[in-house]
Amino acid sequence: MKSTRSIEILCLTLCVLVLMLSGTLRSHWWPLVGLLGGFAAAIIGFRLPIFFPARPRLRLLFESWSMLAFIAALALVAGPGATPMFNVFLVPVLLSAFTLGRANTMLQVAAICVIHGLLAMRIPGLELPSAMYASRAVGELAPILLVAYLTTTLSADISEARERIETLAQTDPLTGLFNLRVFNEVWQREHDASERGRGMYAVLLIDIENLKRINDDFGHDGGNSALCLVAQCLKRSIRSSDTAARFGGDEFAVLLPGASAEIAEGVGARVRNHVYKTTLDLRSRMIRCSVNIGLATYPKDSRDLRELLAIADRNMYRDKELRRPPGISSNM
């Protein structure tokens, strides 16, 4: 909001300077002062809480087009003497390019071209379908079109880079699952919602059996392949509303909103079966992996986050003890 306000004030200031320096303010005093005063009032009105408070994109769209309409009205009232006013059109075009995308920006450029034609029709001796007008239009409109195209391209590149950075900050680079920080944030939100609505959820802790042995026999590339295998099996085994994350090392966690112990056990069995049935081809050897799974449910097991995690961890190690000897086999 502060940035948009500064841009609108800059637009108003530039318009006043252009009108004063071109002398058109004196010749069209009352209509131009009325437009300037109206836009100044609009800048104040845009800051009111009732002006699209929950829809920032719609607010930006309205302000951007209002700015363009204001400049167009000044140019049309001032007439041919306000040709320098076209440089001020760059202000709403830049705002649109950085915030609203290419389609809206190019639509504004098209509107500016129409306004340019309307002003040209008022110039004595200048015909629109002529080489003179074409050269004039290219000289005055080409910079606006070029700035609009380059700025929208730069804005798209910045948005893509920001999305990549956000993705890297939220996910484990090896498996593509959420990292521990994001998982804890999602878990805390689900826990708070369950407390308010008296809901339920389940947490699964999962680790890979004998990952160290795979690393020793096949190197870290083999261990990374096993981690990616389990991650893919987790993605295939859970719902879109569930959250899977890598806890670090060979451990994973899954949050199952609204799941009872029976549902969570079914998910755990599905994960276990998918992992065991999916083989790894390491150095021409087919390797089967297995996982240990611990379960804790809210509110049945506990209402405390740390205690739930401790219960799931204990159950995971209990599962590991029950499943010895190790569940890794190799077949030629």
Secondary structure, DSSP 8 states (H G I E B T S, - for coil): -HHHHHHHHHHHHHHHHHHHHHTHHHHTHHHHHHHHHHHHHHHHHHTSTTSSTT-HHHHHHHHHHHHHHHHHHHHHHHGGGGGGGGGGGHHHHHHHHHHT-HHHHHHHHHHHHHHHHHHHTTSTT--SSSHHHHHHHHHHHHHHHHHHHHHHHHHHHHHHHHHHHHHHHHB-TTT-SB-HHHHHHHHHHHHHHHHHHT--EEEEEEEETTHHHHHHHHHHHHHHHHHHHHHHHHHHHS-TTSEEEEEETTEEEEEEET--HHHHHHHHHHHHHHHHHSEEEETTEEEE--EEEEEEEETTT-S-HHHHHHHHHHHHHHHHHHT-S---EEE-
